Amino acid sequence: MSPDNRVAICPGSYDPVTNGHLDIIKRASHLFDEVIVAVVNLPIRKAKTLFSAEERVAFIDHATAHLDNVTVEPFSVLTVEFARSHGAKAIIRGLRAISDFEYELELNQLNAAQAPEVESIYLMASPQYSFIRSSGVKELATFRGAIEDMVPAEVAAALKERLGR
């Protein structure tokens, strides 16, 4: 990797990946030479994930296959350590609504204290995705709601199989 390469990571649990996540990843891929989608192996904020890290990586790999500068990897260390180990100078995060801001501000301050050389960059959700969140998609799938416009087709099928009542 050349020192001039602009590398960013897009960390998250992606349980499951939504079209909103994919929109942020795609937009980040236009801004950076390389984007690494970092899939949290065991998220702290969630008791247990619905899909394994391997399944989540595979869903994102498939959905981003057309983006030549995007790769997907699981990780189990501090986000900033993952960024450093991959030569990334930026952490890309999406913001949907004002309700995301407080959490993201705190996270930004914690990351900056650990690695001031790694910048956090926030991309605003596109309007058509601003209401989509993974937990909401899972709830809809549990009650057989329409989720086809919110997640990739293979994710919708997997959700229906795993959660459909």
GROMACS elastic network, one bead per residue, 0.5 to 0.9 nm:
[ bonds ]
;  ai    aj funct       b0    kb
    1     4     6  0.82384   500
    1     5     6  0.67563   500
    1    87     6  0.85475   500
    2     5     6  0.54451   500
    3     6     6  0.81561   500
    3    87     6  0.85279   500
    5    32     6  0.80326   500
    5    33     6  0.59520   500
    5    34     6  0.74838   500
    5    87     6  0.88697   500
    5    88     6  0.89749   500
    6    31     6  0.84798   500
    6    32     6  0.52415   500
    6    33     6  0.50789   500
    6    34     6  0.64185   500
    6    35     6  0.86189   500
    6    87     6  0.87169   500
    6    88     6  0.72227   500
    6    89     6  0.73068   500
    6    90     6  0.83832   500
    7    32     6  0.59736   500
    7    33     6  0.59881   500
    7    35     6  0.58936   500
    7    36     6  0.76862   500
    7    83     6  0.87643   500
    7    86     6  0.79454   500
    7    87     6  0.66116   500
    7    89     6  0.62343   500
    7    90     6  0.68448   500
    8    28     6  0.80546   500
    8    29     6  0.88347   500
    8    32     6  0.66006   500
    8    33     6  0.82316   500
    8    34     6  0.63874   500
    8    36     6  0.63226   500
    8    37     6  0.86111   500
    8    83     6  0.75655   500
    8    86     6  0.88343   500
    8    87     6  0.83719   500
    8    89     6  0.61450   500
    8    91     6  0.56765   500
    8    92     6  0.66587   500
    9    34     6  0.83904   500
    9    35     6  0.55167   500
    9    37     6  0.56913   500
    9    38     6  0.63070   500
    9    79     6  0.88153   500
    9    82     6  0.84851   500
    9    83     6  0.64745   500
    9    86     6  0.86724   500
    9    88     6  0.65419   500
    9    89     6  0.83968   500
    9    90     6  0.64127   500
    9    91     6  0.50515   500
    9    92     6  0.60241   500
    9    93     6  0.88569   500
   10    24     6  0.85392   500
   10    25     6  0.70059   500
   10    28     6  0.84208   500
   10    35     6  0.70757   500
   10    36     6  0.61934   500
   10    38     6  0.57268   500
   10    39     6  0.83326   500
   10    90     6  0.87131   500
   10    91     6  0.59804   500
   10    93     6  0.63226   500
   10    94     6  0.89076   500
   11    14     6  0.85990   500
   11    36     6  0.82131   500
   11    37     6  0.59140   500
   11    39     6  0.59373   500
   11    40     6  0.70010   500
   11    79     6  0.71526   500
   11    91     6  0.73475   500
   11    92     6  0.73581   500
   11    93     6  0.73730   500
   12    15     6  0.85300   500
   12    37     6  0.79219   500
   12    38     6  0.63978   500
   12    39     6  0.54467   500
   12    40     6  0.58059   500
   12    43     6  0.84539   500
   12    93     6  0.85279   500
   13    16     6  0.77112   500
   13    17     6  0.82143   500
   13    38     6  0.82844   500
   13    39     6  0.54610   500
   13    41     6  0.74512   500
   13    42     6  0.80705   500
   13    43     6  0.63763   500
   13    49     6  0.82392   500
   13    53     6  0.84182   500
   13    56     6  0.82177   500
   14    18     6  0.74639   500
   14    21     6  0.77500   500
   14    39     6  0.67415   500
   14    40     6  0.80313   500
   14    56     6  0.65533   500
   14    57     6  0.86775   500
   14    60     6  0.84834   500
   14   134     6  0.72533   500
   15    18     6  0.84901   500
   15    49     6  0.63779   500
   15    50     6  0.65254   500
   15    51     6  0.63287   500
   15    52     6  0.86186   500
   15    53     6  0.88195   500
   15    56     6  0.67381   500
   15   134     6  0.61311   500
   15   135     6  0.79663   500
   15   138     6  0.87621   500
   16    49     6  0.88430   500
   16    50     6  0.78501   500
   16    51     6  0.72077   500
   16    56     6  0.66937   500
   16    59     6  0.83461   500
   16   134     6  0.57032   500
   16   135     6  0.83292   500
   16   137     6  0.82280   500
   16   138     6  0.79938   500
   16   151     6  0.80509   500
   16   155     6  0.71652   500
   16   159     6  0.84535   500
   17    20     6  0.80814   500
   17    21     6  0.61299   500
   17    22     6  0.72976   500
   17    56     6  0.71990   500
   17    59     6  0.72896   500
   17    60     6  0.67900   500
   17   134     6  0.69800   500
   17   151     6  0.67358   500
   17   152     6  0.79833   500
   17   155     6  0.76472   500
   18    21     6  0.51860   500
   18    22     6  0.63998   500
   18    23     6  0.86563   500
   18   129     6  0.87891   500
   18   132     6  0.73573   500
   18   133     6  0.73155   500
   18   134     6  0.65655   500
   18   137     6  0.82507   500
   18   150     6  0.58674   500
   18   152     6  0.69925   500
   18   155     6  0.84339   500
   19    23     6  0.60423   500
   19    24     6  0.87042   500
   19   129     6  0.70486   500
   19   132     6  0.81013   500
   19   149     6  0.77736   500
   19   150     6  0.54538   500
   19   151     6  0.50178   500
   19   152     6  0.67081   500
   20    23     6  0.50547   500
   20    24     6  0.64630   500
   20    25     6  0.87411   500
   20    94     6  0.85793   500
   20    96     6  0.89311   500
   20   125     6  0.69069   500
   20   126     6  0.75516   500
   20   128     6  0.82366   500
   20   130     6  0.73123   500
   20   131     6  0.88075   500
   20   132     6  0.65891   500
   20   133     6  0.79761   500
   20   150     6  0.75887   500
   20   151     6  0.82058   500
   21    24     6  0.52578   500
   21    25     6  0.62654   500
   21    26     6  0.86587   500
   21    94     6  0.76550   500
   21   125     6  0.87585   500
   21   129     6  0.86697   500
   21   133     6  0.89812   500
   22    26     6  0.60066   500
   22    27     6  0.84816   500
   22    60     6  0.80452   500
   22    63     6  0.76416   500
   22    64     6  0.75883   500
   22   151     6  0.89256   500
   23    26     6  0.51601   500
   23    27     6  0.61232   500
   23    28     6  0.85102   500
   23   125     6  0.79339   500
   23   126     6  0.75985   500
   23   129     6  0.82626   500
   24    27     6  0.51650   500
   24    28     6  0.60336   500
   24    29     6  0.85495   500
   24    92     6  0.82918   500
   24    93     6  0.78280   500
   24    94     6  0.63745   500
   24   123     6  0.68318   500
   24   124     6  0.82421   500
   24   125     6  0.71732   500
   24   126     6  0.83914   500
   25    28     6  0.50796   500
   25    29     6  0.61474   500
   25    30     6  0.89478   500
   25    35     6  0.76731   500
   25    36     6  0.89947   500
   25    37     6  0.76154   500
   25    64     6  0.83321   500
   25    70     6  0.81027   500
   25    92     6  0.84476   500
   26    29     6  0.50382   500
   26    30     6  0.67877   500
   26    64     6  0.78996   500
   26    67     6  0.73749   500
   26    70     6  0.85021   500
   27    30     6  0.53835   500
   27    31     6  0.68975   500
   27   123     6  0.84274   500
   28    31     6  0.51112   500
   28    32     6  0.62722   500
   28    34     6  0.89407   500
   28    35     6  0.70239   500
   28    92     6  0.73563   500
   28   123     6  0.82801   500
   29    32     6  0.54556   500
   29    33     6  0.70654   500
   29    34     6  0.68085   500
   29    35     6  0.59171   500
   29    67     6  0.73811   500
   29    68     6  0.87292   500
   29    69     6  0.65558   500
   29    70     6  0.67271   500
   30    33     6  0.77925   500
   31    34     6  0.88305   500
   32    35     6  0.64774   500
   32    69     6  0.83247   500
   33    69     6  0.64578   500
   33    70     6  0.88986   500
   34    68     6  0.86941   500
   34    70     6  0.60598   500
   34    71     6  0.79491   500
   34    88     6  0.87887   500
   35    69     6  0.61627   500
   35    71     6  0.64818   500
   35    72     6  0.84933   500
   35    88     6  0.86961   500
   36    69     6  0.83619   500
   36    70     6  0.57617   500
   36    72     6  0.55781   500
   36    73     6  0.70708   500
   36    86     6  0.85794   500
   36    88     6  0.87059   500
   37    57     6  0.86334   500
   37    60     6  0.81978   500
   37    70     6  0.71499   500
   37    71     6  0.61174   500
   37    73     6  0.62879   500
   37    74     6  0.82725   500
   38    57     6  0.87268   500
   38    71     6  0.86739   500
   38    72     6  0.61169   500
   38    73     6  0.52569   500
   38    74     6  0.56494   500
   38    75     6  0.63101   500
   38    79     6  0.83534   500
   38    82     6  0.81415   500
   39    53     6  0.68773   500
   39    56     6  0.73640   500
   39    57     6  0.67130   500
   39    72     6  0.72810   500
   39    73     6  0.60021   500
   39    75     6  0.59865   500
   39    76     6  0.86650   500
   40    43     6  0.57309   500
   40    53     6  0.72440   500
   40    73     6  0.87507   500
   40    74     6  0.58067   500
   40    75     6  0.52566   500
   40    76     6  0.61756   500
   40    77     6  0.84817   500
   40    79     6  0.87851   500
   41    52     6  0.78213   500
   41    53     6  0.52910   500
   41    54     6  0.86197   500
   41    74     6  0.57066   500
   41    75     6  0.55172   500
   41    76     6  0.54918   500
   42    46     6  0.82206   500
   42    47     6  0.87459   500
   42    48     6  0.76553   500
   42    49     6  0.77159   500
   42    53     6  0.79189   500
   42    75     6  0.84672   500
   42    76     6  0.68042   500
   43    46     6  0.56540   500
   43    47     6  0.76614   500
   43    48     6  0.77226   500
   43    49     6  0.77953   500
   43    76     6  0.85997   500
   44    47     6  0.72259   500
   46    49     6  0.68493   500
   48    51     6  0.88362   500
   49    52     6  0.66731   500
   49    53     6  0.84460   500
   50   138     6  0.89392   500
   50   159     6  0.89395   500
   50   162     6  0.84895   500
   51    54     6  0.79811   500
   51    55     6  0.58651   500
   51    56     6  0.62089   500
   52    55     6  0.51646   500
   52    56     6  0.62552   500
   52    57     6  0.85837   500
   53    56     6  0.50867   500
   53    57     6  0.60413   500
   53    58     6  0.85242   500
   53    74     6  0.64273   500
   53    75     6  0.88977   500
   54    57     6  0.51289   500
   54    58     6  0.61421   500
   54    59     6  0.86906   500
   54    74     6  0.76643   500
   55    58     6  0.50614   500
   55    59     6  0.61997   500
   55    60     6  0.87283   500
   56    59     6  0.51664   500
   56    60     6  0.63446   500
   56    61     6  0.85250   500
   56    74     6  0.87674   500
   57    60     6  0.52875   500
   57    61     6  0.59517   500
   57    62     6  0.85606   500
   57    72     6  0.61489   500
   57    73     6  0.65830   500
   57    74     6  0.68521   500
   58    62     6  0.60786   500
   58    63     6  0.85247   500
   58    72     6  0.83959   500
   59    62     6  0.53315   500
   59    63     6  0.62178   500
   59    64     6  0.86869   500
   59   152     6  0.82428   500
   59   154     6  0.74605   500
   59   155     6  0.68373   500
   60    64     6  0.59501   500
   60    65     6  0.82533   500
   60    71     6  0.89520   500
   60    72     6  0.70244   500
   61    64     6  0.53530   500
   61    65     6  0.58031   500
   61    70     6  0.85838   500
   61    71     6  0.71714   500
   61    72     6  0.61820   500
   62    65     6  0.52916   500
   62    66     6  0.85310   500
   63    66     6  0.76964   500
   63    67     6  0.89487   500
   63   152     6  0.70168   500
   64    67     6  0.54046   500
   64    68     6  0.82692   500
   64    70     6  0.69301   500
   64    71     6  0.81488   500
   64    72     6  0.89016   500
   65    68     6  0.70337   500
   65    70     6  0.79043   500
   65    71     6  0.86396   500
   66    70     6  0.87611   500
   67    70     6  0.56296   500
   67    71     6  0.86095   500
   68    71     6  0.81444   500
   75    78     6  0.84887   500
   75    79     6  0.82367   500
   75    82     6  0.71522   500
   76    79     6  0.84305   500
   76    82     6  0.84282   500
   77    80     6  0.82627   500
   77    81     6  0.64221   500
   77    82     6  0.64180   500
   78    81     6  0.51447   500
   78    82     6  0.63624   500
   78    83     6  0.86819   500
   78   111     6  0.88092   500
   79    82     6  0.50874   500
   79    83     6  0.62019   500
   79    84     6  0.86847   500
   79    91     6  0.83860   500
   79   111     6  0.78147   500
   80    84     6  0.60916   500
   80    85     6  0.85279   500
   80    88     6  0.88851   500
   80    91     6  0.81426   500
   80   111     6  0.63852   500
   80   112     6  0.86810   500
   80   114     6  0.71913   500
   80   115     6  0.62649   500
   80   118     6  0.71211   500
   81    84     6  0.50574   500
   81    85     6  0.60683   500
   81    86     6  0.86273   500
   81   114     6  0.88296   500
   81   115     6  0.82280   500
   82    85     6  0.51803   500
   82    86     6  0.63912   500
   82    87     6  0.87462   500
   82    88     6  0.83675   500
   83    86     6  0.53265   500
   83    87     6  0.61889   500
   83    89     6  0.69816   500
   83    90     6  0.75563   500
   83    91     6  0.74462   500
   83   118     6  0.75546   500
   84    87     6  0.50772   500
   84    88     6  0.58535   500
   84    89     6  0.75047   500
   84   115     6  0.84589   500
   84   118     6  0.78454   500
   85    88     6  0.76894   500
   88    91     6  0.76475   500
   88   118     6  0.72242   500
   89   117     6  0.66962   500
   89   119     6  0.60600   500
   89   120     6  0.86047   500
   90   117     6  0.86652   500
   90   118     6  0.53199   500
   90   120     6  0.56220   500
   90   121     6  0.66240   500
   91   118     6  0.70308   500
   91   119     6  0.61778   500
   91   121     6  0.59873   500
   91   122     6  0.83347   500
   92   119     6  0.86445   500
   92   120     6  0.60947   500
   92   122     6  0.58459   500
   92   123     6  0.72482   500
   93   104     6  0.82652   500
   93   120     6  0.73833   500
   93   121     6  0.63091   500
   93   123     6  0.62961   500
   93   124     6  0.86685   500
   94   100     6  0.88115   500
   94   121     6  0.85068   500
   94   122     6  0.54998   500
   94   124     6  0.57295   500
   94   125     6  0.61121   500
   95    98     6  0.78194   500
   95    99     6  0.87921   500
   95   100     6  0.59970   500
   95   101     6  0.69885   500
   95   104     6  0.82107   500
   95   122     6  0.65513   500
   95   123     6  0.61967   500
   95   125     6  0.56871   500
   95   130     6  0.81546   500
   96    99     6  0.79359   500
   96   100     6  0.65285   500
   96   101     6  0.86409   500
   96   123     6  0.88637   500
   96   124     6  0.62053   500
   96   126     6  0.80725   500
   96   127     6  0.85477   500
   96   129     6  0.77847   500
   96   131     6  0.69683   500
   96   132     6  0.82690   500
   96   133     6  0.88867   500
   97   100     6  0.56284   500
   97   101     6  0.71890   500
   97   124     6  0.83753   500
   97   125     6  0.81183   500
   97   130     6  0.69499   500
   97   131     6  0.81944   500
   98   101     6  0.52239   500
   98   102     6  0.77092   500
   99   102     6  0.66559   500
   99   103     6  0.79470   500
  100   103     6  0.57840   500
  100   104     6  0.61995   500
  100   105     6  0.86594   500
  101   104     6  0.50846   500
  101   105     6  0.59116   500
  101   106     6  0.86196   500
  102   105     6  0.51501   500
  102   106     6  0.63867   500
  102   107     6  0.86688   500
  103   106     6  0.53135   500
  103   107     6  0.62084   500
  103   108     6  0.85873   500
  104   108     6  0.59254   500
  104   109     6  0.85748   500
  105   108     6  0.50442   500
  105   109     6  0.62949   500
  105   110     6  0.87373   500
  106   109     6  0.51911   500
  106   110     6  0.62934   500
  106   111     6  0.86568   500
  107   110     6  0.51433   500
  107   111     6  0.61039   500
  107   112     6  0.84759   500
  108   111     6  0.51628   500
  108   112     6  0.59834   500
  108   113     6  0.85714   500
  108   119     6  0.86086   500
  108   120     6  0.64358   500
  109   112     6  0.50688   500
  109   113     6  0.61787   500
  109   114     6  0.87412   500
  110   113     6  0.52447   500
  110   114     6  0.64885   500
  110   115     6  0.87444   500
  111   114     6  0.51505   500
  111   115     6  0.59526   500
  111   116     6  0.74461   500
  111   118     6  0.79889   500
  111   119     6  0.86705   500
  111   120     6  0.82207   500
  112   115     6  0.51069   500
  112   117     6  0.76862   500
  112   118     6  0.70785   500
  112   119     6  0.74113   500
  112   120     6  0.81240   500
  113   116     6  0.60509   500
  115   118     6  0.56514   500
  115   119     6  0.84276   500
  116   119     6  0.70694   500
  123   126     6  0.88472   500
  124   127     6  0.87500   500
  124   130     6  0.84329   500
  125   128     6  0.80752   500
  125   129     6  0.61642   500
  125   130     6  0.52740   500
  125   131     6  0.88999   500
  126   129     6  0.55043   500
  126   130     6  0.61036   500
  127   130     6  0.51849   500
  127   131     6  0.81310   500
  128   131     6  0.75760   500
  128   132     6  0.85523   500
  129   132     6  0.54278   500
  129   133     6  0.86363   500
  129   150     6  0.78215   500
  130   133     6  0.83422   500
  131   136     6  0.89773   500
  132   135     6  0.86993   500
  132   136     6  0.69221   500
  132   137     6  0.71764   500
  132   150     6  0.68370   500
  133   136     6  0.53592   500
  133   137     6  0.63682   500
  133   138     6  0.88321   500
  133   150     6  0.89263   500
  134   137     6  0.51152   500
  134   138     6  0.62672   500
  134   139     6  0.86887   500
  135   138     6  0.51195   500
  135   139     6  0.62417   500
  135   140     6  0.87123   500
  136   139     6  0.50412   500
  136   140     6  0.62076   500
  136   141     6  0.85886   500
  137   140     6  0.51220   500
  137   141     6  0.61371   500
  137   142     6  0.86255   500
  137   145     6  0.85972   500
  137   146     6  0.89524   500
  137   147     6  0.65016   500
  137   150     6  0.73626   500
  137   151     6  0.81828   500
  137   159     6  0.87741   500
  138   141     6  0.50383   500
  138   142     6  0.61665   500
  138   143     6  0.88741   500
  138   147     6  0.88636   500
  138   159     6  0.70629   500
  138   163     6  0.75115   500
  139   142     6  0.51251   500
  139   143     6  0.67003   500
  139   144     6  0.87773   500
  139   145     6  0.83027   500
  139   163     6  0.85905   500
  140   143     6  0.53708   500
  140   144     6  0.61342   500
  140   146     6  0.70073   500
  140   147     6  0.69494   500
  141   145     6  0.54254   500
  141   146     6  0.73319   500
  141   147     6  0.67622   500
  141   156     6  0.79949   500
  141   159     6  0.61837   500
  141   160     6  0.57721   500
  141   162     6  0.88856   500
  141   163     6  0.61297   500
  141   164     6  0.59284   500
  141   165     6  0.86286   500
  142   145     6  0.74893   500
  142   159     6  0.80507   500
  142   160     6  0.73279   500
  142   162     6  0.84980   500
  142   165     6  0.60815   500
  143   163     6  0.81181   500
  143   164     6  0.63974   500
  143   165     6  0.64281   500
  144   147     6  0.84743   500
  144   160     6  0.72227   500
  144   163     6  0.84732   500
  144   164     6  0.58294   500
  144   165     6  0.71480   500
  146   149     6  0.76781   500
  146   150     6  0.85321   500
  147   150     6  0.52310   500
  147   151     6  0.65890   500
  147   156     6  0.64522   500
  148   151     6  0.59699   500
  148   152     6  0.71220   500
  148   153     6  0.64346   500
  148   155     6  0.88502   500
  148   156     6  0.60157   500
  148   157     6  0.88000   500
  149   152     6  0.77327   500
  149   153     6  0.85762   500
  150   156     6  0.83439   500
  151   154     6  0.81955   500
  151   155     6  0.61029   500
  151   156     6  0.60489   500
  152   155     6  0.53170   500
  152   156     6  0.63003   500
  152   157     6  0.88240   500
  153   156     6  0.50631   500
  153   157     6  0.62606   500
  153   158     6  0.86663   500
  154   157     6  0.51112   500
  154   158     6  0.61798   500
  154   159     6  0.85791   500
  155   158     6  0.50427   500
  155   159     6  0.60275   500
  155   160     6  0.85148   500
  156   159     6  0.51258   500
  156   160     6  0.61409   500
  156   161     6  0.85715   500
  157   160     6  0.51860   500
  157   161     6  0.61540   500
  157   162     6  0.86093   500
  158   161     6  0.50839   500
  158   162     6  0.60596   500
  158   163     6  0.83272   500
  159   162     6  0.51497   500
  159   163     6  0.56057   500
  159   164     6  0.71744   500
  160   163     6  0.53510   500
  160   165     6  0.84235   500
  161   164     6  0.59013   500
  161   165     6  0.89951   500
  162   165     6  0.88721   500
